[in-house]
Amino acid sequence: MDKESELKRSKRLALSLLAAAAAVFIITSLLPRGFWVDGLRAVSEAAMVGALADWFAIVALFHKVPIPFISRHTSIIPSNKVRIADNLATFVEDKFLAPESLAQVILKTDPATSVAQWLQEPRNRQYMAAQLAKLLPEILATVDDARIQQLMRDALHAAIGKLDMAPSLGTVIASLTREGRHQELLDDGMRALIGILNRPETRQVMAELITGWLKREHATMEMMLPTGWISESGAAMIADTLNNIMENIGADKDHRLRSRFDEMVQRFVQRLQSDPSFIAKGEDFKRYLRDSDTFNRYAGDLWGSVRDWIKADIAGDDSRLHAGVLQAGAWLSDELLSHPEMRASLNQHMSEMARALAPAFSHFLTRHISDTVKAWDDKDMSRQIELNIGKDLQFIRVNGTLVGGMIGLLLYASAQAMEWAGSYLHQ
């Protein structure tokens, strides 16, 4: 049953009780007086008073009642729309969007654990992947819009134009190399290179290069010497020598080559930040990124290829993106459930984020609520409120009729009791 029908039904019920009370009152007024007749009339009279009083109160909320001296206090909701809008917005802001309240809710509800547990269910991961598959085409369609592309291009060019390329790169490298972190990268690089040099296929390539060099530079001697053995031995000697050098550097934190590496990095950072030639090259690179038709065409073609691949992948039955989302969801769930400290950290960060964003968000939302309510038509607003709470308000009329009748009964019984008591005392 819709709200309109429910409201009409509750109104009919309230009106039926009022009509019944009025009928009893009329009938008892026409009958000869007696104890029971007078009692029924008192009950029906009080019931009518209660019903009519509550009817007036409810009608006055939504409509203007043209009664002298009283009408100005009717049509309460439409007349106070602006105040209702502001008070509603303030109520939502104070009770639901207060920064501390939101932050505490996040900490109490533990959303990180909830997300992890939700992702444990395969059907939930499937749902997440399916929703992403629906969302991506819409995002791609938005990006494909020529006006959106122009906006993104203008924004990117503006960002590039404001960037001090060389000094910024120098600052980034300086940050990355602070406290000797670049030495750790050097160690990782040397370990990776040692692993590459120890591979048989790497040494085979080196041996082939030596053989080729001998054939080009010493063709006659190459025919007389055991070229294969020399090439393999030379490759092994070069690889082992490089390995020994890098192992020595790795073992000695004060190795002179480490100091040279430090000096080279620091000198490079200083030149990036202050050398006019480096700064000029950075500006040239900025102009290239911004103005080069070749680069922009290449970037556009690259994006087109990526976009087409995403569309084709999503449309396929064996989507790699879909599988990747499923795997990522399972991995994230396992990681969160197995690391309580990670969940606590995420919850804390979300709480702090909510605390920081709540004022601006609450101001936007409450302003939206207030402006929306104020923009409603007075009659439409009154009608919508009546449809949503009118059914319950009609039960106030029902209760008013019943309570009024009971009060009438009590008053009549009290009056009769006092009359009997007076008669008894005067005997």
C-alpha positions in Angstrom: 0.0 0.0 0.0 1.4 3.4 -1.0 1.7 6.4 1.4 -1.3 8.2 -0.2 -3.6 5.2 0.5 -2.2 4.7 4.0 -2.9 8.3 4.8 -6.4 8.2 3.5 -7.1 5.0 5.4 -5.9 6.5 8.7 -7.9 9.6 8.1 -11.1 7.5 7.5 -10.5 5.7 10.8 -10.1 8.9 12.7 -13.1 10.5 11.0 -15.2 7.3 11.7 -14.5 7.5 15.4 -15.4 11.2 15.4 -18.6 10.4 13.5 -19.4 7.6 16.0 -18.9 9.9 18.9 -21.1 12.6 17.3 -23.8 10.0 16.5 -23.8 8.8 20.2 -24.0 12.4 21.4 -27.0 13.3 19.1 -28.9 10.1 20.0 -28.3 10.5 23.7 -29.4 14.1 23.5 -32.7 13.0 22.1 -33.3 10.3 24.6 -34.8 10.8 28.1 -32.2 11.6 30.7 -30.9 8.8 32.9 -27.8 7.6 34.5 -26.6 5.6 31.5 -27.9 8.0 28.9 -26.1 10.9 30.6 -23.0 8.9 31.0 -22.9 8.0 27.3 -23.5 11.6 26.3 -20.7 12.8 28.6 -18.3 10.2 27.1 -19.3 11.1 23.5 -19.1 14.8 24.2 -15.6 14.6 25.6 -14.6 12.3 22.8 -15.8 14.8 20.2 -13.9 17.6 22.0 -10.7 15.5 22.0 -11.1 14.5 18.4 -11.9 18.0 17.1 -9.0 19.6 19.2 -6.5 17.1 17.8 -7.9 17.5 14.3 -7.4 21.2 14.5 -3.9 20.8 15.8 -2.9 18.5 13.0 -4.6 20.5 10.2 -3.0 23.6 11.5 0.4 22.1 11.0 -0.1 21.8 7.2 -2.9 24.1 6.2 -4.2 27.6 7.0 -7.4 27.5 9.0 -9.5 30.6 8.4 -10.6 31.3 11.9 -10.3 34.9 13.2 -7.5 35.5 15.7 -6.3 31.9 15.3 -5.5 31.7 11.6 -2.1 33.4 12.0 -1.0 30.4 14.1 -1.9 27.9 11.5 -0.1 26.6 8.4 2.9 26.2 10.7 5.1 24.0 8.5 4.8 26.1 5.3 5.1 29.4 7.1 8.3 28.3 8.9 10.0 26.5 5.9 13.2 28.6 6.1 13.6 28.1 9.8 12.9 24.4 9.5 15.5 24.1 6.7 18.1 25.9 8.8 17.3 23.9 11.9 17.3 20.6 10.0 20.7 21.4 8.5 22.1 22.4 11.9 20.7 19.2 13.5 22.4 17.0 10.9 25.7 18.9 11.2 25.7 18.8 15.0 24.4 15.2 15.6 25.8 13.3 12.6 28.8 15.2 11.1 30.7 16.5 14.0 34.4 15.8 13.4 35.0 14.1 16.7 31.8 12.1 16.4 32.8 10.8 12.9 36.3 10.0 14.1 35.1 8.0 17.1 32.6 6.1 14.9 35.3 5.0 12.6 37.5 3.8 15.5 34.6 2.0 17.1 33.3 0.3 14.0 36.8 -0.9 12.8 36.1 -0.5 9.0 39.5 -2.1 8.1 38.4 -5.4 9.7 34.9 -5.1 8.2 36.5 -4.7 4.7 38.9 -7.6 5.2 36.1 -9.9 6.4 33.9 -8.8 3.5 36.6 -9.5 1.0 37.1 -13.0 2.4 33.9 -14.1 0.7 34.5 -15.0 -2.9 31.1 -13.8 -4.0 32.0 -10.3 -2.6 35.2 -10.2 -4.5 33.2 -11.3 -7.6 30.8 -8.5 -6.9 33.6 -5.9 -6.6 35.2 -7.0 -9.8 31.8 -6.9 -11.6 31.1 -3.4 -10.4 34.6 -2.3 -11.5 33.9 -3.8 -14.9 30.7 -1.7 -15.1 32.4 1.4 -13.9 35.5 1.4 -16.2 33.6 1.8 -19.5 31.8 4.8 -18.1 35.2 6.3 -17.0 36.7 5.6 -20.4 33.7 7.2 -22.1 34.1 10.3 -20.0 37.8 10.5 -20.8 37.1 10.0 -24.5 34.9 13.1 -24.6 36.8 15.7 -26.6 36.0 18.5 -24.1 37.2 16.4 -21.2 40.4 15.6 -23.1 41.0 19.2 -23.8 40.4 20.1 -20.1 42.8 17.4 -19.0 45.4 18.5 -21.6 45.1 22.1 -20.5 45.4 21.1 -16.8 48.5 19.0 -17.6 50.1 21.7 -19.6 49.4 24.2 -16.8 51.0 21.9 -14.2 54.0 21.3 -16.4 54.4 25.0 -17.0 54.5 25.7 -13.2 57.0 22.9 -12.6 60.7 23.8 -12.1 61.9 20.7 -13.8 65.6 20.5 -12.9 65.5 22.0 -9.4 62.5 19.8 -8.5 64.3 16.7 -9.8 67.3 17.8 -7.7 65.2 18.1 -4.6 63.6 14.7 -5.2 67.1 13.1 -5.6 68.4 14.9 -2.6 65.5 13.5 -0.5 66.0 10.0 -1.8 69.8 10.1 -1.0 69.3 11.6 2.5 70.9 9.4 5.3 72.7 7.3 2.7 69.7 5.7 1.2 71.3 5.8 -2.2 74.0 3.5 -0.9 71.3 0.9 -0.2 70.2 1.3 -3.8 73.8 0.9 -4.9 74.1 -2.4 -2.9 70.9 -3.7 -4.4 72.1 -2.8 -7.9 75.4 -4.5 -7.3 73.7 -7.7 -6.0 71.5 -7.7 -9.0 74.4 -7.2 -11.4 76.4 -10.0 -9.7 73.4 -12.3 -10.2 73.3 -11.4 -13.9 77.0 -11.9 -14.4 76.8 -15.4 -12.8 74.2 -16.6 -15.2 75.5 -19.0 -17.8 73.6 -17.2 -20.6 75.3 -13.9 -19.6 78.7 -15.4 -19.8 77.9 -17.1 -23.1 76.9 -13.7 -24.6 80.2 -12.2 -23.3 82.2 -15.0 -24.8 80.4 -14.5 -28.2 81.3 -10.8 -28.0 85.0 -11.6 -27.4 84.9 -14.1 -30.3 83.4 -11.5 -32.6 86.1 -8.9 -31.5 88.9 -11.4 -32.2 87.5 -12.1 -35.7 87.2 -8.4 -36.5 90.4 -7.1 -35.0 92.8 -10.1 -35.1 91.4 -12.3 -37.9 94.7 -14.0 -38.6 95.5 -14.8 -34.9 91.9 -15.9 -34.4 92.4 -18.7 -36.9 95.6 -19.9 -35.1 94.4 -19.6 -31.5 91.8 -21.7 -29.6 89.2 -18.9 -29.9 86.5 -20.8 -28.0 88.6 -21.4 -25.0 90.0 -17.9 -25.0 86.5 -16.4 -25.3 85.0 -18.5 -22.5 88.0 -17.9 -20.2 88.0 -14.2 -21.0 84.3 -14.0 -20.2 84.7 -15.8 -17.0 87.7 -13.7 -16.0 85.9 -10.4 -16.7 82.7 -11.6 -14.9 84.7 -12.9 -11.9 86.8 -9.7 -11.7 83.7 -7.5 -11.8 82.0 -9.7 -9.2 85.1 -9.4 -6.9 85.1 -5.7 -7.2 81.5 -5.4 -6.4 81.7 -7.8 -3.5 84.6 -5.8 -2.1 82.6 -2.6 -2.4 79.6 -4.3 -0.8 81.6 -5.5 2.2 83.5 -2.2 2.7 81.1 0.6 3.7 84.1 3.0 3.5 85.3 1.9 0.1 86.7 4.7 -2.0 84.3 4.0 -4.9 81.4 4.5 -2.5 82.9 8.0 -1.7 83.2 8.7 -5.4 79.6 7.6 -5.8 78.5 10.0 -3.0 80.4 12.8 -4.6 79.0 12.2 -8.0 75.4 12.1 -6.7 75.9 15.3 -4.6 77.5 17.1 -7.5 74.7 16.0 -9.8 72.1 17.3 -7.3 73.8 20.6 -7.0 74.0 21.1 -10.7 70.4 20.2 -11.1 69.5 22.9 -8.5 71.8 25.7 -9.5 73.6 25.1 -12.8 72.0 27.4 -15.5 72.7 24.8 -18.2 70.8 22.1 -16.4 68.0 24.5 -15.6 67.8 25.4 -19.3 67.7 21.8 -20.3 64.9 21.3 -17.8 63.0 24.2 -19.4 63.6 22.7 -22.9 62.3 19.4 -21.7 59.2 21.1 -20.3 58.6 22.8 -23.6 59.0 19.5 -25.4 56.4 17.8 -23.2 54.0 20.7 -23.6 54.5 21.7 -27.3 55.9 18.7 -29.2 53.3 17.4 -31.6 55.3 14.2 -31.9 55.2 13.6 -28.2 51.6 14.5 -27.8 50.6 12.3 -30.7 52.6 9.5 -29.2 51.0 9.9 -25.8 47.6 10.0 -27.5 48.3 6.8 -29.5 49.6 5.2 -26.3 46.5 6.1 -24.4 44.3 4.8 -27.3 46.1 1.5 -27.2 45.7 1.2 -23.4 42.0 2.2 -23.6 41.3 -0.3 -26.4 43.1 -3.1 -24.5 41.0 -2.3 -21.3 37.8 -2.3 -23.3 38.6 -5.6 -25.0 39.8 -7.2 -21.7 36.7 -6.2 -19.8 34.5 -7.6 -22.6 36.2 -10.9 -22.7 35.3 -14.0 -20.6 38.9 -14.4 -19.4 39.5 -10.8 -18.3 42.9 -10.3 -16.8 41.7 -7.1 -15.0 38.8 -9.1 -13.5 41.2 -11.8 -12.4 43.6 -9.2 -11.0 40.9 -7.6 -9.0 40.0 -11.0 -7.5 43.6 -11.7 -6.6 44.1 -8.2 -5.2 41.0 -8.5 -3.1 42.0 -11.9 -1.6 45.6 -10.6 -1.0 44.3 -7.5 0.7 41.9 -9.4 2.9 44.6 -11.9 4.0 47.1 -9.1 4.7 44.7 -7.1 6.8 43.4 -10.1 8.8 46.9 -11.3 9.5 48.3 -7.9 10.6 46.3 -6.3 13.4 48.7 -3.4 13.6 48.0 -2.6 9.9 44.3 -2.6 10.5 44.7 -0.3 13.5 46.9 2.0 11.5 44.4 2.2 8.6 41.6 2.9 11.1 43.6 5.6 12.7 44.4 7.2 9.4 40.8 7.1 8.3 39.7 8.6 11.6 42.2 11.5 11.2 41.1 12.0 7.6 37.5 12.1 8.7 38.4 14.6 11.4 40.2 16.8 8.9 37.6 16.6 6.1 34.4 16.7 8.2 34.1 20.5 8.6 34.3 21.2 4.9 32.1 18.2 4.0 29.5 19.0 6.7 29.3 22.6 5.6 28.7 21.5 2.0 26.1 18.9 3.0 24.2 21.0 5.4 24.2 23.9 3.0 22.8 21.6 0.4 20.1 20.3 2.7 19.1 23.8 3.7 19.1 25.2 0.2 17.1 22.2 -1.1 14.4 22.5 1.5 14.2 26.2 1.0 13.7 25.7 -2.7 10.7 23.4 -2.2 7.3 24.8 -3.0 5.5 25.4 0.3 2.5 23.2 -0.6 4.7 20.5 -2.0 6.8 20.5 1.1 3.8 20.4 3.4 2.3 17.6 1.3 5.5 15.5 1.4 5.8 15.8 5.2 2.1 14.9 5.6 2.5 11.9 3.4 5.4 10.6 5.4 4.2 11.3 8.9 0.5 12.0 8.4 -0.5 8.4 9.1 1.0 8.6 12.5 -0.5 12.0 13.1 -4.0 10.6 12.3 -3.5 8.2 15.2 -3.2 11.3 17.4 -6.7 12.0 16.4 -7.7 8.5 17.2 -6.1 8.6 20.5 -7.6 12.0 21.2 -11.0 10.6 20.6 -10.5 7.6 22.8 -8.6 9.5 25.6 -11.3 12.3 25.5 -14.0 9.7 25.9 -12.2 8.1 28.9 -11.7 11.5 30.5 -15.4 12.2 29.9 -16.2 8.9 31.6 -14.0 9.7 34.5 -15.4 13.2 34.9 -19.0 11.9 34.7 -18.2 9.1 37.2 -16.5 11.7 39.5 -19.5 14.0 39.3 -21.9 11.2 40.1 -19.8 10.0 42.9 -19.7 13.5 44.4 -23.4 13.9 43.9 -24.1 10.6 45.7 -21.7 11.5 48.5 -23.5 14.9 48.9 -26.8 13.2 49.0 -25.6 10.7 51.6 -24.1 13.4 53.8 -27.4 15.4 53.8 -29.5 12.5 54.9 
